[in-house]
Amino acid sequence: MSLPINKVQDIINKHSKLEKDLSGKNLDSKLFAEKSKEYSNLSEIIKFAQEYLNYEKNKNDLEKIITDSKTEEEMRNLVTVELEELEKKYYENEVRLKIFLLPKDEADTKNAILEIRAGTGGLEASLFASDLFKMYERVCHKKKWSLEIISLSKSDAGGLKEVIASIKGKNIYSSLKYESGVHRVQRVPDTETQGRVHTSAATVAVLPEAEEVDVKIEDKDLRIDVFRSSGPGGQSVNTTDSAVRITHIPTSIVVSQQDEKSQIRNREKALKILRSRLYEFERKKIEDQRSKDRKNKIGSGDRSERIRTYNFPQGRVTDHRINLTLHKLEEFMQGEIFDEVIENLSLQAQEQQLENLN
């Protein structure tokens, strides 16, 4: 389906209006920042919008030269090539503009809360959870994102039962939102004497980090319990009641935090996680109302969905949502080709949205 010309013209008109508004002196700092951001976003696409609108005129001009009996053969051949390039660029611009006009996920620009938990597979699952966390750490380092551990629980094998971290940077959630789901590993554990391949799993949840303005939490809706922090095996590691458990009564969402020695700091961290879980809870509720068939959606965030398999004996990583297999497992675990998978997931998600528009 062709893109309506009036929608493309609206982009150009909006860009011109914002340019005029920003050159004035009547904007307060907040409104100036909002309009500047919108102007910057439009500036990335404005060139393609103008080329798209000028297509018919440029095409007609070239066709006139080709059909003119006075045009020399060499010139006609050059213009024919130019016309072919023009048509190719027209369809490329149409796709760019359609993607730009797709409904935006307001959470894409937010920072993220990353939660990784060992799943089926016992101690081997906890070791895999640790490997996944190290992979995300490497990705953050390469992209110069800031990663802060909020909560961490180790297993007896030295792996991780659970880790929760905050990741900050530019458009973090849009880059990591496709990571939510079950990650399955196939490899020979160090404890396996007969060389048999075991399968275990870890679950990953990526939540947009919510600000206080995104989620209003009423004190009356919270039940806050304090208790003593404990180490492995229930061994007490703190003589004061510094650990905090917060229950959001309306949704029954529970968050516990005991990593800090300060009860106040543990409460702050627990509320940060709770706020993001409530934000995602409401987002999911709205999305479920819009689409009952969420299983067919890329990056639905369903934590029970097996999204990726890491096969160490064969050195491959497979993303099941887009049937993509790369025989570069080691590079992937080092964070080297992470973007390649994310870009493919993002493109397919966009294609699905475009199909819904047609």
C-alpha positions, 0 to 999 in steps of 0.5 A: 500500500502506497504511503499517503502524500498528505502524511509525508507533507505533514512531516515537512510542515511539522519540521518547518513549524518547529524550526520557526518555533525554536527560532522564537523567544517565547518558549520556556526551557521545558517546552524548548527541550520538548520541541528540540527533541521532536525537531531532532527526530524529524531532521533525521527523516526530512531529507527522505520525505522531501525526496519522496514528495519530489519523486513524481516531478523528477520522474516525469522530467527524466521520462521526457528526456528519454522519450524526446526524439532529439535526445542522443543515445548516450544521454538516453542511456545515462538518464535511463540508469538515473531513472532506475536509481530514482525508482529504487530510492523511492521505494527505499524512502517509502519504507523509511517513512512508513517505519518512521510513522509507525506508532512509537513505544514510549518506553523505547527511550527509557533506561532498563532494569535487567533481571536474570534468574537461573531456571531448570538445570540446577547448578548448571543453570546458575552458571549459565545465568552468570555467563549471560550476565557477563555477556550483558556486562560486555555489551554495556562496556562496548556501548559505553552504557552504565550498569549498576547491580541492584541485587545479586544472589550467588549459588553454591557452584559460584554461579548466580541464582538471581541478579538484578541490574540497572542499565543507563544510556541512550535508548536502552530499552529499545535495544534490550527489550527483545531479550525477555524470555527463556534462554536455553543452553546445551553444553557439557557441564564441568561436573559431567564425567561421561561428556554428555550434553545437558540442557538447562535454562535461565530466564531474562526479563528486561523492564523499562525503568519507570520514573516516579511520574510514570507510576504513582504508588500510594502508601496505603497500597504497600505492605513493608516488612523488615527482616535481617539480611542472611547469607548462604544457607540462612546464615545471618550476616547482619545484626539489624533489620536492614532487609526490606520486603515490599508487597504491592497489595492491589497486584500482589507484586513482591520485591525483596532487597537485602544487599545494602546494610542500610534499610533506607537504601534497601527500601529505595532499591526495592521501590525502584524495582517495584515501580518498573514492574508496575509500569510493565504490568500496566503496559502489558495489560494495555497490550493484551487488550490490543492484541490477544494473539501475543505469541505471534509478536516479536519481543512480546516479553513473555518470560515463559517463551523460549527465545534463544538456544546457545549450543556450545558443542556446535558453537552456534546460537539460534534465535527461534523467533526469527529462525536466525542461526549464527555459528559464532557463539563465542563472539556472541557471548563476548558481546561482539555480534549482539547488535546483529541479532538485535537488528534482525529482531527489530527489523522483523518487528517493524515488518510485522507492524508494516503488514498490519498497516497494509 
